[in-house]
Each structure stands twice: as C-alpha cells, then as structure tokens.
Amino acid sequence: MGTFKKRVAILGSGFPTQITIPALRAESWDVRALFSRNPDRAKQIAGELEIPHHSADATAIIKREDIDVVVVSTPTSTHHGFVLSALAAGKHVLCEKPLAFSLEQGREMLDAAQASGLTAMCNFEFRFTEPRLHITRLVQEGRIGTPQSAIATLVVTSPLSRSPLDWRSRRDMGGGALNEHGSHYFDALRSWMGEVTSVSCHLAGHETHRTDPETGERLESDVDDFFSATLTFESGASALVGIVWSERVPASGALHLIGPGGTISHTGPRSLFESGPVTYTPPLAPGSNEAPPLALPDGIIRRSEPQIIDASRSLLREFERGVAEGYSPAPNFEDGFRTQAILDAARESALTGRVIPL
C-alpha cells in the first residue's frame, strides 16, 4: 500500500473526537477524514476539528487512497463490518474495545487481520496508564508471587435518566456496563492472572429510564447497568468483578490483587487505572498495617496531560512500531478476541444461570 505516512481516517464522532484525535495529533498523525452516521454532525465536527474530509458514507472514507490507517470507534455492533472493509482495502486498523458484538464476529475479524499481514490493534488504552503499568511491573517482578485471587469493583456516576437513548443504552448496538467497562477489567485481569477457564455472571438493569433530548419522551433502556462476575483461571486463581452504573452513588474504583507474597491494591476517585495510588501490603504480621503508596517505578513517565490521552499516545507509538516492523503489538486482535470470549461467556451465564467453561 506504499509508504506509511500516518494518514488516518476516524470512524465515529464521539469518543475519538475527545480522546483519540488529540492523541493522534500529539503524535504527529495526519487526521484526514471523519465518518459519522449523521451527515450534519460529520460536517460540524470536521469543521470544528479542521479535518479536511468528512462523509456519512463509511465505505467512501475507508477506500480513500490518502488513508493508511482506519480507527473504528463506532457502536460495537458495527465494528465487524467496518473492520473487515478496512482490512480488505489494505488499511491498518485500530478498533475500539470490545472488539466485536459476538465471539463469532470476533473470530472472523481476528482471522482476517492475521491473513492480511496488516497491523491491527484493539484500543485497550488503559493498559498504558500509570496505575496499570505500575501494577503490571509489580506482578512481573514477583512482588506478590503468582496471583491467587482478585477483587475489582467500580461505581460509575452517570445521569442515566437525563441521558438520551443512545447506542450505549441499547443492547442491539452493544451497549451496557459489561461491554463498556467489563471489557477493560477482564483484559487487565487476564494480563495479570492468565487465561480464563470459566465464568459465572449476573446482569441486571435497574435504572432504565431515559429521556429523548428533542421530544422529552420517556424511553426505556434494555442494557445492563449492574453486573457481578466470578472468573477462574488456568492457574487455579479466582477473581470477582463488580460494576454499577448509577446516578445515585459517588464514583469510585478499587482493586485488590492477592498472592502468597502479599497484596497489590489500587483505588481511584472516579475509576480504576486512570488515576489514584498503588500500594503493597506484605503478608500481615500482628500489628502491621498497609504500607504507604508506592513511588512510580523508573521507566514509567508521569505527564501533566489527562491520563487517558497520554495512554492513548503510548498505544499509538506501539501501533506505529508495529507497522514499521510488520506485526500487531499487544493489545492486538488476539487480546480482543480473548476478552470477547469472556464477555460472551458472561452473557451466557447470566442468561442460563450456569457456570460457563471457556
């Protein structure tokens, strides 16, 4: 496809306009084109962000000859078609998480990416935030030995009843807490604790009311805003994950990763992995207490800009290296597929009431 010139097309006009495009431009990428399903929004956002080309026709954007990379950041239900089209057009692909709407779609996307020889990555950008890099370093160094168990919780404060019935509130488009945040947590636990062998899960929707911003009509969401999941791993380890979306609680995140050598803990004021201290507690002797927050290790750089943009910049540097060296660095479509298997098993468990083996 010629020389890689870091020319990129963006599919989607929500998350990428706030995070991905600033990160791309900070890394000297040339954002050439924008797709949005709404032609007026495509024109408006392209004008505001000084993107030279825009369209409500994704195929036209994907096939442009002045594009080297396609960023797929549209509703989850559309990832499959857009990714396959981009790969068929000879474009490298960065796809938002979760990778697909289903495991079957994820397999087709993974197979197509591997057959293409192009660089294809899944946008688990939180892998590159300071807290997660710090925890990963501690695990790799053997601070707690082989992880035996974990508990991860997240409460997301959101004005649900005053939000529109957008794709994140629609099951048929891949919305819900399990996809939105569970995918990040499953990816993290898998990276620290190994491959998952079974999943047990409960899903629920408690705050289902939405308001149409144009008509004021009261609508109902059909997605999960609560889930709890138990994962078991090949190593024999276990993990509990619990996530709540609510407009009636303060936001918070907490993680405890436990092994024979002690516990790594992380708390965040709004979420896990974005900010907040990382601590280590050794096996407790009588009268001992949790140690103070650990200093950031050498090699993990603290920046003043928002963590998620900095993390996205780190992922983009990995992407660029992958193109130069002819492979797909982690987190790649294999990582996205493995996480997709956990998500699908969680839904099957919630539907059937059974523990689902992977």
N, C-alpha and C positions, 0 to 999 in steps of 0.2 A: 504493500500500500504506500510505498515511498517513505520519505524521511519523516520521522515522528517530530512534529512541530508543536506539540502541546496545545493543539486546537481542539476545543471541546464544545459539545452540544449538551444542553441541560434539558432533560425531560422532567417537567414538574415546576410549579411556580410557588410552592410553599416553603418547606424546609430548606431546599437548596438556595433560595434567594437570601435567607438569613444566615446560613452557616457555610454551605458548600461553595457558593460563588465567592464570598470574601476569602475563604481559604485558598481557592484556586488562584485568585488574583494575587494573593500574598506570595504564592509560589511561582508567580510569573507565567501562569497559564493564560491562554487567549480564549476567553469565553465568546464564541462566535454566534451561537444560535440558541433560542429558547422555544420549547414547546409547552403550551397549556391547552387543555381541552376547551377552554373559553377563549375565543379569539380576541375579545376585548381585553381580557386580562393579559393575554400573551403580548399584545401591543403595549399595554400600560406598563407592565413590568420590564419589558425590553427597553422601553423609553427611559424609565426611571434608572435602570442599571446600565444604560448605554451599551446594550447588546445589539449588534448590527442587524441580526436576522431573527425573525420570530414567525411562528405559524401554529395553527390549531391542527395541523396535519403532521403527526409524528413521523410517518414514513418519509415525507419530504425532508424533514430535518435530519433523520438518520442517514439518508442517502447523499447528503451534501458532500461534494468532493473536497471541501475545505475543512472537513472534520476528521480528526484522528481518534477521538475518544467520545463515547456517549455515556453520560451519567443518567442512570434510570432512578428517578426519585419521585415516582408517581404512586398512586394507590397500589397496595400489594397485589391485588387481583390482576393488574396489568403488567407486572414485571415479566412474566413468561413470554408474552408476545413481543414486547419491546426488546428484551434481551436477545431472543432468537433472531429478530430482524437486524439488530445491530451487529451481531456476530456474523450473520450471513452477508452483511455489507462490508465486512472486513474491518470493523471498528473494535478497538479495545473497549472494555465495559467496566464501569464501576456501578454496581447495583445496590440500592438501599436494602437494608435488612427489614423484615425477614426476607430471605431470598425469593420465596415463591408463595403461592396460595396453598399449595399442597406438595407432598413429598413426590408425587408422580411428576408434577411440573418441575420441581427442583432437580430431579434426576435428568430430565430432558435438557435442562439448562446446563447442568454440570457436564453432561456428555458432549453437548455442542461446544462448550468452552474448551474442553480438553481436546476435541478433534480440530478445533480452529487454529490452535497454536498461538492465539492472541492472549493478551493479559486480561484476566477477568477477576475482579475482587469484589467482596461483599463489604458494605460500609459499616462494619462494626468499629466505629471510630473511637469508642470508649476504651478499646484496647490500648490506646496511646495517651490516655490521661495520666496525670501524675499518680493518683492513688492506685490505679490498676497496674501501672508499670512497677510501682513500689511493691505491691503485694506479689506480683509475679516474680520480681527479683528475690524476695524473701523466700518464696516457695522453691525457686530454683536453687537457692543457696542451701536449702535444707534446714532453715531456721526452726521449723516445727516437725521435721521429718515428713514422712508420707501422710498427706491429709487423710483424716479418718471420717470427719463429719463437717458439715457447714450449715449455718442458718443465715439466710438473707431475706430481709424484709424491706419493703418500700411502700410509702404512702405518698401519693401524688395529689396535691391540692389542685382542683380544677373546677371552674364554674360550669358544671355539666348542664344544669337546667337552662342556663343562659347561652349555651353553645348551639350552633346550627347542627343539623343532622348531616354532617359532612362524612367523608369516607371512613374516618376513624370511629364513627358511631354506627357503621353498617357492617354486618357480618359478611355480606356477599362481596364486599370490597376489601376484606382482610383487616377490618378494624378490631379494636379491643385491647385490653391490658395485656393479655397473654402475648399477642404478636408485638405490640408496641414496646413493652418493657421486659416481658419474659424472655424474649429472644436475646437481649443483651445479657441477662443474668445466666441463662443456660450456656451461652457462649463463654462467659467468664468461668463458670464452674467446670465446664468441660476442659478448659485450658489448664486449670489447676489440678483437677482430680481425675482426668482421663475420660474414656468413653463411657457413656451411659448405657446401662443394660436393662433398666425398667423404669417406668413412670406411673405414678398414681396421682390423679389430679381432680380437683373440684373447681368448677367455674360457676360464676353467678353474675347476674346483672341486677343491681339494687337501685341505682339512681338512673332511671331510663328516660326521664323526661327531657326533651329538647325543644327549643323554640326556633321556628323559622324566622331569621332576622328581617325578611322582607314583609311577610304577611302577619307575623306574630302567632301563627298557628302552632298549636301544641302537638308535638310529634313524639314517637316512641323509638328509642334505640333498641337494637336486638343483640348488642355485643356484651361481652363480659367486662365488668368494672371491678371484679374481685376474682382472684384465683389463689389457690394454695396447691403446691405440688411437692411430692416426695420423689427424689431421684436416687437410684442406686447405680454404682459404678463397677467396672470390671475389677477394680482393686479391692472391692468389698466395702468401700466408703459409701456414705449416705449424705443427702443434703435436703433441707427443707427450704422452699422458696414461697414467700407470700407477698402479694402485691394488691393494693387497694387504690382505686381512683375514687375521690370523693370531694365534694365542696364543703364538707362539714368537719374536716380534720386538718391539723397542721402538717405540712410536708416534712418527711424525714426518711432517712435510709440507714440501715445498719447491717453489718456483715460480721460474722464470727467464723473463722476458718481454723479448725482444730486438728491437731496431730499429737503424737506422743511427746513432741518437744515443746508443746505449748500452744498458744492461740494467737493468731493474727486477727486484729479487729480493725474495722473501718466504719466511721459514721459520717454522714453527710447531711447538711442542713436542709437540702432540697431533694437530693437523690444520691445514690451510690455512684462512685467513680468520678464524679465531676469535681468535687472539692471535699475538704474535710480531712481530719487526721488519720494516720495509720499507726496502730500501737501493737506491741508484742507483750504478751503475758506468759512468763515461763510456767512450768508446772508448779502449782501453788504449794508452798510450804506454809505451816501455821503462821498466821500473822502477816503474810506477804500480800501485796496489792498489785494492781495493774501498773505497768511501767508507763512513764510519760510518752507523748507522741515521739515517734522516731524521726530523725533527721532524714531529709531526702538523700538517697544514695548518689554517689558520683555517677555521672553519665546521664542522669535524668534531669533535664533542664527545666527550671521554673520560668515561666513567661508571665508578663503582665496582662496579656490579652485573655479573653474568655477561654476557659479550658477546652471547650468543645471545638472551637475554631483551631486552637493550637493542635489538638489531637487530630483534627481533620487534615491539617497541614502535614503532620507526620505520616499519616496514611498515604497522602498524595506523593510524598517523597518515596515511599515504598513502591507505590504504583509506577512511578517514573523509572525506578531502578528495575522493576520487573519488565517493563517494555524494553529497556536497554539490554537486559540480559536474557530476554526471551522466555520468561516464565511468569507465573502468577503467585506473588508473595502472599503470605497469610496477613489478614483473613481473606481467603480466596473462596471460590465456589464450593470447594470441598468442605470448608468450615461452615459455609452457609447451608449446605445440604445436611451435614451432621446435626446442626441446630434445628433444621426443618424437621428431621426425624423425631426429635424430642417434642417439638410443638405439635406435630400430628398425633404422636402417642398421647400427649396430654389431653388433646381434644377427644380422642377415642376413649380414654379412661373416664373423662368427665361424662361422656355420653352413656357408657356401658356400666360404670361403677366397678370396673375391673382394673387390676394392675396390668399394664401393657408392657410386654417384653419388646426390646429393640433387637 
